[in-house]
Amino acid sequence: MMWIYKNTFSVGGLENIGYAPGQDKLIVLSNQGRGIFDCIKGEKIARQHNDSDWWEYFNQTTNSIAGFDILDQIEISTCGLYGQDHLRKITDDGWALTISKPEPDDTPFEEYLVQRIYLVSPDKKETIFVTKDGPCELRAFGFSDTGKSFIVALSCDLTIYSRE
């Protein structure tokens, strides 16, 4: 399979995420500040720890925020806790991300309902489990504009996959 799991980062209080337009760089907004991730490499590349009040830079009308560091001067549309998830669910070459209806979790937690996220191949013959919510709330999931990476953002972590 051409998709490679890159990393899962703990992000306490993850609120919103957004891909920079036409890139595989992702801005993450949390109650700990702002971060930028390179989703091809699966690495955190910039961080503003002291800036937990990113809210003052946040446009509540468009749910967008001005980037910083390598994304300086770029307006990034975000989604998650604030704003509907607008990330692409299908790539140009037909890979798709789907989410299950709430269903019982794995043993011994089957009394709890979870939603599972799956990657589906273009020919629909492969369905690959990516991750699930649970104690952490689903914020957003989807592909970058380039179709070379996808993320799943929960209230407590960020999972990144990419392909060459």
BARO-687308 format. One record per residue (C-alpha): y, z, x; chain; residue number from 0; residue in one letter. Coordinates in Angstrom, 3 decimals. Example, Ala and Ser with C-alpha at 12.3 -4.5 7.8 and 13.67 -1.06 7.14 Angstrom:
REM BARO-687308
(pt (-4.500, 7.800, 12.300), 'A', 0, 'A')
(pt (-1.060, 7.140, 13.670), 'A', 1, 'S')
***
This chain:
REM BARO-687308
(pt (0.000, 0.000, 0.000), 'A', 0, 'M')
(pt (3.448, -0.806, 1.271), 'A', 1, 'M')
(pt (5.193, 2.396, 0.057), 'A', 2, 'W')
(pt (5.214, 5.302, 2.508), 'A', 3, 'I')
(pt (5.896, 8.931, 1.673), 'A', 4, 'Y')
(pt (8.725, 9.983, 4.001), 'A', 5, 'K')
(pt (9.669, 13.561, 3.238), 'A', 6, 'N')
(pt (10.355, 16.299, 0.719), 'A', 7, 'T')
(pt (13.434, 18.416, 1.337), 'A', 8, 'F')
(pt (14.074, 21.786, -0.279), 'A', 9, 'S')
(pt (17.492, 21.632, -1.912), 'A', 10, 'V')
(pt (18.296, 24.796, -3.810), 'A', 11, 'G')
(pt (20.434, 24.150, -6.852), 'A', 12, 'G')
(pt (20.304, 20.346, -6.627), 'A', 13, 'L')
(pt (22.638, 19.041, -9.311), 'A', 14, 'E')
(pt (23.401, 15.329, -8.820), 'A', 15, 'N')
(pt (22.339, 12.468, -6.565), 'A', 16, 'I')
(pt (23.522, 8.908, -6.049), 'A', 17, 'G')
(pt (22.695, 5.955, -3.838), 'A', 18, 'Y')
(pt (25.603, 4.365, -1.983), 'A', 19, 'A')
(pt (26.055, 0.850, -3.476), 'A', 20, 'P')
(pt (23.718, -1.682, -1.835), 'A', 21, 'G')
(pt (22.349, 0.883, 0.627), 'A', 22, 'Q')
(pt (19.460, 3.278, 1.109), 'A', 23, 'D')
(pt (21.812, 6.177, 1.840), 'A', 24, 'K')
(pt (21.739, 8.908, -0.787), 'A', 25, 'L')
(pt (24.360, 11.560, -1.462), 'A', 26, 'I')
(pt (23.021, 14.877, -2.780), 'A', 27, 'V')
(pt (25.288, 17.355, -4.550), 'A', 28, 'L')
(pt (24.038, 20.921, -4.840), 'A', 29, 'S')
(pt (25.413, 24.413, -5.149), 'A', 30, 'N')
(pt (25.011, 24.553, -1.337), 'A', 31, 'Q')
(pt (27.367, 21.622, -0.704), 'A', 32, 'G')
(pt (26.961, 17.899, -0.063), 'A', 33, 'R')
(pt (24.362, 16.085, 1.986), 'A', 34, 'G')
(pt (23.601, 12.486, 2.932), 'A', 35, 'I')
(pt (20.045, 11.252, 3.415), 'A', 36, 'F')
(pt (18.773, 8.037, 5.015), 'A', 37, 'D')
(pt (15.983, 7.144, 2.609), 'A', 38, 'C')
(pt (14.403, 4.516, 4.886), 'A', 39, 'I')
(pt (13.858, 7.055, 7.655), 'A', 40, 'K')
(pt (13.476, 10.047, 5.336), 'A', 41, 'G')
(pt (16.072, 12.045, 7.274), 'A', 42, 'E')
(pt (19.061, 14.203, 6.432), 'A', 43, 'K')
(pt (21.914, 12.605, 8.394), 'A', 44, 'I')
(pt (25.051, 14.475, 7.301), 'A', 45, 'A')
(pt (25.841, 17.808, 5.733), 'A', 46, 'R')
(pt (28.843, 19.742, 4.514), 'A', 47, 'Q')
(pt (27.655, 23.354, 4.238), 'A', 48, 'H')
(pt (31.026, 24.929, 3.651), 'A', 49, 'N')
(pt (31.864, 22.563, 0.833), 'A', 50, 'D')
(pt (30.075, 24.067, -2.147), 'A', 51, 'S')
(pt (33.162, 23.171, -4.162), 'A', 52, 'D')
(pt (32.433, 19.423, -4.066), 'A', 53, 'W')
(pt (33.342, 19.620, -7.736), 'A', 54, 'W')
(pt (37.027, 19.100, -6.848), 'A', 55, 'E')
(pt (36.110, 15.635, -5.484), 'A', 56, 'Y')
(pt (33.898, 14.825, -8.476), 'A', 57, 'F')
(pt (35.160, 12.411, -11.139), 'A', 58, 'N')
(pt (33.788, 13.847, -14.395), 'A', 59, 'Q')
(pt (34.685, 10.698, -16.345), 'A', 60, 'T')
(pt (32.553, 8.368, -14.184), 'A', 61, 'T')
(pt (30.202, 10.990, -12.629), 'A', 62, 'N')
(pt (31.141, 9.571, -9.239), 'A', 63, 'S')
(pt (32.245, 11.151, -5.985), 'A', 64, 'I')
(pt (33.887, 9.899, -2.816), 'A', 65, 'A')
(pt (31.487, 9.818, 0.107), 'A', 66, 'G')
(pt (32.067, 11.569, 3.423), 'A', 67, 'F')
(pt (30.969, 11.073, 7.036), 'A', 68, 'D')
(pt (29.199, 7.660, 7.300), 'A', 69, 'I')
(pt (29.883, 7.050, 3.592), 'A', 70, 'L')
(pt (33.585, 7.862, 3.921), 'A', 71, 'D')
(pt (35.831, 5.849, 1.564), 'A', 72, 'Q')
(pt (32.835, 4.781, -0.575), 'A', 73, 'I')
(pt (32.815, 5.740, -4.255), 'A', 74, 'E')
(pt (29.265, 6.726, -5.235), 'A', 75, 'I')
(pt (28.062, 6.851, -8.818), 'A', 76, 'S')
(pt (25.827, 9.888, -9.339), 'A', 77, 'T')
(pt (23.483, 11.199, -12.007), 'A', 78, 'C')
(pt (21.421, 14.288, -12.655), 'A', 79, 'G')
(pt (22.676, 17.456, -14.246), 'A', 80, 'L')
(pt (25.946, 15.622, -14.979), 'A', 81, 'Y')
(pt (25.513, 12.095, -16.340), 'A', 82, 'G')
(pt (22.522, 10.119, -17.552), 'A', 83, 'Q')
(pt (19.946, 8.946, -15.005), 'A', 84, 'D')
(pt (21.013, 5.346, -14.286), 'A', 85, 'H')
(pt (18.802, 4.660, -11.251), 'A', 86, 'L')
(pt (16.684, 1.513, -11.300), 'A', 87, 'R')
(pt (13.136, 2.041, -12.539), 'A', 88, 'K')
(pt (11.863, -1.425, -11.472), 'A', 89, 'I')
(pt (12.328, -3.352, -8.218), 'A', 90, 'T')
(pt (13.057, -7.083, -8.080), 'A', 91, 'D')
(pt (9.438, -7.659, -6.952), 'A', 92, 'D')
(pt (7.982, -5.676, -9.860), 'A', 93, 'G')
(pt (7.199, -2.168, -8.589), 'A', 94, 'W')
(pt (7.959, 0.368, -11.341), 'A', 95, 'A')
(pt (8.429, 4.108, -11.684), 'A', 96, 'L')
(pt (7.198, 5.739, -14.878), 'A', 97, 'T')
(pt (7.177, 9.270, -16.207), 'A', 98, 'I')
(pt (4.498, 10.879, -18.364), 'A', 99, 'S')
(pt (5.165, 12.675, -21.594), 'A', 100, 'K')
(pt (4.976, 16.462, -21.164), 'A', 101, 'P')
(pt (1.309, 17.290, -20.507), 'A', 102, 'E')
(pt (-0.676, 20.333, -19.328), 'A', 103, 'P')
(pt (-0.347, 21.114, -15.606), 'A', 104, 'D')
(pt (-3.333, 21.323, -13.263), 'A', 105, 'D')
(pt (-5.705, 24.306, -13.338), 'A', 106, 'T')
(pt (-4.971, 27.230, -13.332), 'A', 107, 'P')
(pt (-1.502, 26.432, -14.735), 'A', 108, 'F')
(pt (-2.610, 24.318, -17.706), 'A', 109, 'E')
(pt (-0.672, 26.520, -20.137), 'A', 110, 'E')
(pt (2.534, 25.003, -18.675), 'A', 111, 'Y')
(pt (3.703, 21.504, -19.534), 'A', 112, 'L')
(pt (4.835, 19.164, -16.747), 'A', 113, 'V')
(pt (5.971, 15.572, -16.450), 'A', 114, 'Q')
(pt (4.369, 13.442, -13.748), 'A', 115, 'R')
(pt (6.097, 10.552, -12.004), 'A', 116, 'I')
(pt (4.004, 7.520, -11.060), 'A', 117, 'Y')
(pt (4.571, 4.381, -8.989), 'A', 118, 'L')
(pt (3.008, 1.330, -10.662), 'A', 119, 'V')
(pt (2.163, -1.845, -8.721), 'A', 120, 'S')
(pt (3.563, -5.207, -9.891), 'A', 121, 'P')
(pt (0.126, -6.321, -11.154), 'A', 122, 'D')
(pt (-0.223, -2.949, -12.951), 'A', 123, 'K')
(pt (-3.638, -2.404, -11.296), 'A', 124, 'K')
(pt (-2.474, 0.548, -9.184), 'A', 125, 'E')
(pt (-0.894, 3.710, -10.540), 'A', 126, 'T')
(pt (-0.015, 6.151, -7.784), 'A', 127, 'I')
(pt (0.953, 9.767, -8.462), 'A', 128, 'F')
(pt (4.275, 10.591, -6.773), 'A', 129, 'V')
(pt (5.216, 14.119, -7.891), 'A', 130, 'T')
(pt (5.765, 16.289, -10.951), 'A', 131, 'K')
(pt (8.339, 18.693, -12.277), 'A', 132, 'D')
(pt (7.304, 22.197, -13.276), 'A', 133, 'G')
(pt (9.207, 25.282, -12.152), 'A', 134, 'P')
(pt (11.931, 22.868, -11.014), 'A', 135, 'C')
(pt (13.761, 20.703, -13.522), 'A', 136, 'E')
(pt (13.785, 16.909, -13.151), 'A', 137, 'L')
(pt (17.309, 15.642, -12.383), 'A', 138, 'R')
(pt (16.807, 11.911, -11.683), 'A', 139, 'A')
(pt (14.385, 9.392, -10.170), 'A', 140, 'F')
(pt (14.550, 5.754, -9.236), 'A', 141, 'G')
(pt (14.919, 2.970, -6.702), 'A', 142, 'F')
(pt (17.870, 2.095, -4.483), 'A', 143, 'S')
(pt (19.787, -1.158, -5.111), 'A', 144, 'D')
(pt (17.897, -2.696, -2.169), 'A', 145, 'T')
(pt (14.500, -1.831, -3.648), 'A', 146, 'G')
(pt (13.427, -0.473, -0.249), 'A', 147, 'K')
(pt (13.381, 3.212, -1.195), 'A', 148, 'S')
(pt (13.018, 5.526, -4.145), 'A', 149, 'F')
(pt (13.613, 9.202, -4.744), 'A', 150, 'I')
(pt (12.649, 11.924, -7.166), 'A', 151, 'V')
(pt (15.267, 14.661, -7.445), 'A', 152, 'A')
(pt (14.299, 18.010, -8.937), 'A', 153, 'L')
(pt (16.554, 21.052, -9.228), 'A', 154, 'S')
(pt (14.860, 22.508, -6.101), 'A', 155, 'C')
(pt (13.843, 19.511, -3.980), 'A', 156, 'D')
(pt (14.184, 15.847, -3.101), 'A', 157, 'L')
(pt (11.180, 13.563, -2.489), 'A', 158, 'T')
(pt (11.730, 10.288, -0.611), 'A', 159, 'I')
(pt (9.538, 7.177, -0.297), 'A', 160, 'Y')
(pt (10.408, 3.907, 1.427), 'A', 161, 'S')
(pt (9.000, 0.596, 2.600), 'A', 162, 'R')
(pt (9.993, -1.903, 5.261), 'A', 163, 'E')
***
